[in-house]
Amino acid sequence: MSRKEKKFRKLYERWVLYSKITDLGEIARRYFVNNFFDGVLTVLGIIIGYFVLFINGTVYDSRSILVPSISVAVAIGISGITGGYLAEKAERDAEFIQIRRSMCMQTEIKRNHSVQMESYYPKVELKESNIEFEADFNVEQLSVGNKKETDSNIEPDRTITEDALKFATNIASLINGVAPALGGLVGIIPFLFIEVPSIETYIAFFILNTVVLFLLGAYLSHISEDSVWKYGPIMVLTGVLTAALSILLGV
């Protein structure tokens, strides 16, 4: 195994450890599904507006439709990354502060226990004549060594936890921004291949978004180990309801 492969493997193992510490998998799935769904419905609302105008006789070229749709997708992506990062950072900082407080409380309890043990046992003064052996170590050095050993045991855990929280914050905020942008951009693919959209283009758009929403529901059913027909139709029905309300408001 080459040096680069070893380095990559070590980095991958570290990321896996960080994910387990922070339970990143569950957070990432929740963020992806929620924000991808938001992106799909947001752009769906925009295209529905152009579809209503198309029905009423006002025809726009694909560029006029793509520019606002892509702009909105990029905007919600940036908003998701920024807002997600700040929100996750605040939550992770609070969690890390709580961990530090717990560690300080445990240290204080140990110190109080040591003081109680010292006060429980009476001090015995030894005379030089009573000592029948020579100590080959220094008590102070032993205590310092124990202290270093204790600190070395605590510090890595604290550092790993802090790094794990930072890693989870960055990944969660990235997913929070990429997912809605991706969800918004997937639906407008039919408008990329034609200059002036026709009724067939809008039908293709509706079919594509229906498939995307159903697949998103299928992914949720896979996570929950439930039937695909429980989540898929609900997702599609939500999209249909959004389209119907948008059309009614525009007519």
CORLIN-V807556 format. One record per pair of residues at least 4 apart in sequence whose ideal C-beta (glycine too) atoms are under 6 Angstrom apart, sorted by sequence separation. I is the first residue (numbers start at 1). GAP is how many residues later the second one is. If there is no record, write none. Layout:
# CORLIN-V807556
I;GAP  I;GAP
This chain:
# CORLIN-V807556
1;4  24;4  31;4  32;4  60;4  62;4  66;4  76;4  79;4  80;4  84;4  85;4  88;4  126;4  151;4  168;4  174;4  175;4  178;4  197;4  226;4  228;4  233;4  1;5  19;5  53;5  60;5  137;5  221;5  19;6  191;6  194;7  221;7  50;10  218;10  221;10  190;11  220;11  190;14  217;14  218;14  50;15  190;15  217;15  214;18  217;18  216;19  187;22  213;22  214;22  46;23  213;23  43;26  186;26  210;26  213;26  35;45  99;62  96;69  92;73  92;77  89;80  88;81  88;84  88;85  85;88  84;89  81;92  84;92  80;96  81;96  80;97  77;100  80;100  76;104  77;104  73;108  73;111  73;112  69;119  66;125  65;126  62;129  62;132  62;133  61;134  61;135  62;135  31;141  35;141  39;141  43;141  22;142  38;142  42;142  21;143  32;143  36;143  40;143  24;144  31;144  35;144  39;144  43;144  27;145  31;145  35;145  39;145  18;146  22;146  28;147  32;147  36;147  40;147  18;149  51;151  47;158  44;165  48;195  52;195  44;198  48;198  52;198  41;201  45;201
